[in-house]
């Protein structure tokens, strides 16, 4: 059963990597993002999007960890 889960996870990761690769190859045009009057440098759309994906994959679990830790600390004080 453990080997099946590992194989399915490996297939899922491979499919995600292939999707990111296909997206990167299809979106090579340069764009400049403008936010609150600040214009960023012209970068490929795929680079901007993949960077946002990676930042989200890091920030999301980090915030979850912080809030769960805070919740555990408050439960220890109460109990």
Residue frames as a rotation matrix with the C-alpha (Angstrom) as fourth column:
UNK 1
0.565 0.825 0.000 0.00
0.825 -0.565 0.000 0.00
0.000 0.000 -1.000 0.00
UNK 2
0.436 -0.481 -0.761 2.85
0.181 -0.781 0.597 2.39
-0.882 -0.398 -0.254 0.81
UNK 3
-0.643 -0.710 0.286 4.49
0.385 0.023 0.922 1.76
-0.662 0.704 0.259 -2.56
UNK 4
-0.103 0.703 0.704 1.23
0.984 -0.030 0.175 2.52
0.144 0.711 -0.688 -4.35
UNK 5
0.791 0.385 -0.476 0.95
0.503 -0.852 0.147 5.87
-0.349 -0.355 -0.867 -2.57
UNK 6
-0.028 -0.893 -0.450 4.54
0.073 -0.451 0.890 6.72
-0.997 -0.008 0.078 -3.46
UNK 7
-0.663 -0.189 0.725 3.96
0.683 0.245 0.688 5.78
-0.307 0.951 -0.033 -7.10
UNK 8
0.332 0.867 0.371 0.78
0.929 -0.368 0.029 7.89
0.161 0.335 -0.928 -7.28
UNK 9
0.683 -0.163 -0.712 2.57
0.241 -0.870 0.430 10.82
-0.690 -0.466 -0.554 -5.66
UNK 10
-0.431 -0.902 0.012 5.45
0.232 -0.098 0.968 10.48
-0.872 0.419 0.252 -8.13
UNK 11
-0.406 0.373 0.835 3.00
0.912 0.114 0.393 10.44
0.052 0.921 -0.386 -11.05
UNK 12
0.681 0.712 -0.171 1.20
0.727 -0.684 0.050 13.49
-0.081 -0.159 -0.984 -9.66
UNK 13
0.330 -0.659 -0.676 4.47
0.078 -0.695 0.715 15.40
-0.941 -0.289 -0.178 -9.23
UNK 14
-0.658 -0.580 0.481 5.55
0.479 0.171 0.861 14.43
-0.581 0.797 0.165 -12.74
UNK 15
0.011 0.752 0.659 2.24
0.983 -0.129 0.131 15.62
0.184 0.646 -0.741 -14.21
UNK 16
0.798 0.236 -0.555 2.53
0.420 -0.878 0.229 18.91
-0.433 -0.416 -0.800 -12.32
UNK 17
-0.128 -0.935 -0.331 6.10
0.102 -0.345 0.933 19.38
-0.987 0.085 0.139 -13.61
UNK 18
-0.622 -0.048 0.781 4.97
0.756 0.221 0.616 18.67
-0.202 0.974 -0.101 -17.17
UNK 19
0.477 0.855 0.202 2.10
0.875 -0.484 -0.017 21.15
0.083 0.185 -0.979 -16.84
UNK 20
0.611 -0.335 -0.718 4.48
0.140 -0.846 0.514 23.84
-0.779 -0.414 -0.470 -15.55
UNK 21
-0.509 -0.840 0.186 6.92
0.287 0.037 0.957 23.09
-0.811 0.541 0.222 -18.39
UNK 22
-0.292 0.490 0.822 4.16
0.954 0.083 0.289 23.31
0.073 0.868 -0.491 -21.02
UNK 23
0.762 0.579 -0.292 2.90
0.618 -0.783 0.061 26.57
-0.193 -0.226 -0.955 -19.49
UNK 24
0.223 -0.776 -0.591 6.43
0.093 -0.586 0.805 28.01
-0.970 -0.234 -0.058 -19.53
UNK 25
-0.679 -0.530 0.508 6.99
0.499 0.174 0.849 27.11
-0.538 0.830 0.146 -23.16
UNK 26
-0.077 0.761 0.644 3.65
0.976 -0.076 0.206 28.58
0.206 0.644 -0.736 -24.25
UNK 27
0.882 0.467 -0.060 3.95
0.463 -0.836 0.295 31.91
0.088 -0.288 -0.954 -22.40
UNK 28
-0.028 -0.996 -0.080 7.25
0.985 -0.041 0.168 33.49
-0.171 -0.074 0.983 -23.38
UNK 29
0.204 0.120 0.972 5.97
0.523 -0.852 -0.004 36.98
0.828 0.509 -0.236 -24.21
UNK 30
-0.746 -0.562 -0.358 7.35
0.619 -0.384 -0.686 39.73
0.248 -0.733 0.634 -21.99
UNK 31
0.410 0.862 0.297 5.00
0.523 -0.489 0.698 41.73
0.747 -0.131 -0.652 -19.80
UNK 32
-0.786 -0.558 0.267 5.47
0.121 -0.561 -0.819 44.51
0.606 -0.611 0.509 -17.29
UNK 33
0.030 0.797 -0.603 3.35
0.918 0.217 0.331 44.47
0.395 -0.564 -0.726 -14.16
UNK 34
-0.559 -0.095 0.824 2.09
-0.104 -0.978 -0.183 47.77
0.823 -0.188 0.536 -12.74
UNK 35
0.127 0.553 -0.824 1.08
0.852 0.365 0.376 47.94
0.509 -0.749 -0.424 -9.07
UNK 36
0.631 0.251 -0.734 0.19
0.666 -0.660 0.346 51.20
-0.398 -0.708 -0.584 -7.30
UNK 37
0.941 -0.205 -0.271 2.01
-0.303 -0.865 -0.399 53.23
-0.152 0.458 -0.876 -9.92
UNK 38
-0.018 -0.981 0.193 5.18
-0.676 0.154 0.721 51.14
-0.737 -0.117 -0.666 -9.74
UNK 39
0.820 0.228 -0.525 6.07
-0.564 0.473 -0.677 49.41
0.094 0.851 0.516 -12.99
UNK 40
0.458 -0.645 0.612 8.23
-0.110 0.642 0.759 46.34
-0.882 -0.415 0.222 -12.80
UNK 41
-0.507 -0.711 -0.486 10.75
-0.636 -0.072 0.768 45.24
-0.581 0.699 -0.416 -15.41
UNK 42
0.406 0.604 -0.685 9.61
-0.905 0.368 -0.212 43.37
0.124 0.707 0.696 -18.51
UNK 43
-0.636 -0.521 0.569 9.80
-0.608 0.793 0.046 39.66
-0.475 -0.317 -0.821 -17.73
UNK 44
-0.764 0.392 -0.512 8.33
-0.194 0.617 0.763 36.58
0.615 0.682 -0.395 -19.40
UNK 45
0.091 0.920 0.380 4.78
-0.847 -0.129 0.516 35.91
0.524 -0.369 0.767 -18.26
UNK 46
0.566 0.106 -0.817 5.69
0.104 0.975 0.198 32.34
0.818 -0.197 0.541 -17.35
UNK 47
-0.501 -0.827 -0.254 8.45
0.436 0.012 -0.900 33.52
0.747 -0.562 0.355 -14.99
UNK 48
-0.660 0.330 0.674 6.09
-0.624 -0.741 -0.248 35.87
0.418 -0.584 0.696 -13.16
UNK 49
0.393 0.916 -0.084 3.38
-0.740 0.370 0.562 33.24
0.546 -0.159 0.823 -12.84
UNK 50
0.390 -0.310 -0.867 5.69
0.340 0.924 -0.177 30.44
0.856 -0.226 0.465 -11.71
UNK 51
-0.747 -0.642 0.175 7.32
0.124 -0.394 -0.911 32.78
0.653 -0.658 0.374 -9.17
UNK 52
-0.299 0.735 0.609 3.88
-0.884 -0.453 0.113 33.61
0.359 -0.504 0.785 -7.78
UNK 53
0.616 0.497 -0.611 3.09
-0.312 0.866 0.391 29.87
0.724 -0.051 0.688 -7.61
UNK 54
-0.071 -0.747 -0.661 6.30
0.516 0.540 -0.665 29.11
0.854 -0.388 0.347 -5.71
UNK 55
-0.811 -0.171 0.560 5.81
-0.301 -0.698 -0.650 32.02
0.502 -0.696 0.514 -3.30
UNK 56
0.130 0.953 0.272 2.29
-0.893 -0.006 0.450 30.79
0.430 -0.302 0.851 -2.60
UNK 57
0.560 0.026 -0.828 3.54
0.060 0.996 0.072 27.25
0.826 -0.090 0.556 -2.01
UNK 58
-0.513 -0.788 -0.340 5.95
0.498 0.049 -0.866 28.62
0.699 -0.613 0.367 0.62
UNK 59
-0.793 0.202 0.575 3.78
-0.466 -0.809 -0.358 31.30
0.393 -0.552 0.736 2.25
UNK 60
0.191 0.969 -0.160 0.62
-0.622 0.245 0.744 29.17
0.760 -0.042 0.649 2.54
UNK 61
0.428 -0.056 -0.902 2.12
0.471 0.866 0.170 26.35
0.772 -0.497 0.396 4.62
UNK 62
-0.696 -0.717 -0.049 4.18
0.444 -0.375 -0.814 28.85
0.565 -0.588 0.579 6.63
UNK 63
-0.527 0.588 0.614 1.05
-0.683 -0.722 0.106 30.78
0.506 -0.364 0.782 7.63
UNK 64
0.506 0.706 -0.496 -0.74
-0.289 0.681 0.673 27.53
0.813 -0.197 0.548 8.46
UNK 65
-0.028 -0.618 -0.786 2.17
0.669 0.572 -0.474 26.48
0.742 -0.539 0.398 10.67
UNK 66
-0.871 -0.305 0.384 2.19
-0.011 -0.771 -0.637 29.85
0.490 -0.559 0.668 12.49
UNK 67
-0.165 0.894 0.418 -1.55
-0.831 -0.354 0.428 29.78
0.531 -0.277 0.801 13.18
UNK 68
0.558 0.339 -0.758 -1.53
0.013 0.909 0.416 26.13
0.830 -0.242 0.503 14.25
UNK 69
-0.406 -0.778 -0.479 1.39
0.614 0.156 -0.774 26.77
0.677 -0.609 0.414 16.61
UNK 70
-0.788 0.185 0.587 -0.42
-0.431 -0.847 -0.311 29.78
0.439 -0.499 0.747 18.08
UNK 71
0.269 0.959 -0.088 -3.54
-0.661 0.251 0.707 27.65
0.700 -0.132 0.702 18.55
UNK 72
0.321 -0.221 -0.921 -1.58
0.447 0.893 -0.058 24.91
0.835 -0.393 0.385 20.35
UNK 73
-0.768 -0.641 0.012 0.10
0.325 -0.405 -0.854 27.44
0.552 -0.652 0.520 22.66
UNK 74
-0.494 0.648 0.579 -3.26
-0.751 -0.654 0.090 28.97
0.437 -0.391 0.810 23.63
UNK 75
0.518 0.677 -0.522 -4.71
-0.320 0.720 0.617 25.50
0.793 -0.153 0.590 24.30
UNK 76
-0.132 -0.651 -0.748 -1.77
0.617 0.536 -0.575 24.67
0.775 -0.538 0.331 26.58
UNK 77
-0.885 -0.191 0.425 -2.35
-0.140 -0.760 -0.634 27.87
0.444 -0.621 0.646 28.59
UNK 78
-0.042 0.966 0.254 -6.06
-0.846 -0.170 0.505 27.11
0.531 -0.194 0.825 29.01
UNK 79
0.742 0.391 -0.544 -5.63
-0.185 0.900 0.394 23.43
0.644 -0.192 0.741 29.88
